[in-house]
Amino acid sequence: MDKAGAATVTEDAALAASIVDRVGSYHHPVGTCAMGPVPDSGSVVDTAGAVHGIDSLFVADASVMPDIPSANTHLPTIMIAERVAALLVARRDGAARTRPPGDAS
């Protein structure tokens, strides 16, 4: 073992086995509900998160992200949910409110 506590690998087979032992998967699935203006393009939801062809059903999670962000998906998912919620409130209020609740700017 070297100073950092990791084994030193000197043979190709041992290196391959070491890589396989240490590789893990990235379990932050995104992009399963494509966003787009029309379902003909393969999209599932529009830019407001409304599911095409189903009234009053919205998606506000990481599934609408086109790519995995370089950081954790938690914060972008919250931002998506906040935006979709603000759009739903505006829709409920007859589009009188265009900013998220609590935004005084």
N, C-alpha and C positions, 0 to 999 in steps of 0.2 A: 504494500500500500504506500502511496505517496503521502506527502505532508497534509494534503487536504482530506485524506481518508478514502480516496478513490483508488481502485486497483489500477495499476499500470498494465496496459494491454500491448503485447508486442507481436502477436500473430494475427493474420487476417481473420481466421475462423473465430478466434477469441474476441476480436474487435466486433465482428458481426453479431456474435452472441451477446456481447455487452450492450450494443445499440438496441437490439431487440428487447433486452431486459429493461432498458431505461425509457423507451419510447412510450408515450401515452397518447391518448386521443384528446381532442379538444371538444368537449361536450357543451357547446353553446350553439345549437342549431339556429340558423337564421335563414331567411329567404324562402320559406315554404309557401308563402302567400304573396305571389308577385303583385306589385302595385302598378297600376296603369289605367289609362282612361277608358278602355273598352276591353271586355272579356275576350274578344276575338284575337287580341294580341297575346293571349295566354295569361293575362292578369286575373287575379282573384278579387282584389279590392281596388277602389279608386283612391285618389289622393287624400280623401277624408277618412279612409279606413272602412268605407261602406262596402260590404260584400256585393259583388255584381249579381243581380237577379234575385236577391233576398231582401225584402224590406226590413228595416230596423235591426239589421245584424251588422256589427262593426268589429273589426280586428284592430287591436291596439297593443301589439306586442312585437317581439323581435322577429316574428315570421315575416313582417313586411320589409325588413332591412334587405337591401339587394346584396350586400356582402358582409362578412364578419368584420366588425371594427377591429382596429389594431389593439384596442384595450378591451377590458371586460364589457360585456353587453348590458350590464345592469343600468348604467346611467343613460345610454341612448334609449333603452326600452322605456325608462321613466319619462324621458322627453317625448317619445312617440305617444305614450299614453296621455300625458298632459295635453299635448296638441290635439289629439282626437277628442278628448274630453271637452276642451275649449270649443272645438267645432260643433260638438253635440249641444253644448249650452247655447251657442249662437244660433244653431238651428232651432232649438226649442223656443228661444226668445225672439224668433223671427229675424234673425241676423242683426239684431240691434246691438249685440255685444260681439266685438271681433277680437278682443284680447282675453286671455285666460282670467278667471276670477281672481281678484286681488291685485291685478296689474293696473296700477294707477297712471302709468305713463301715457 
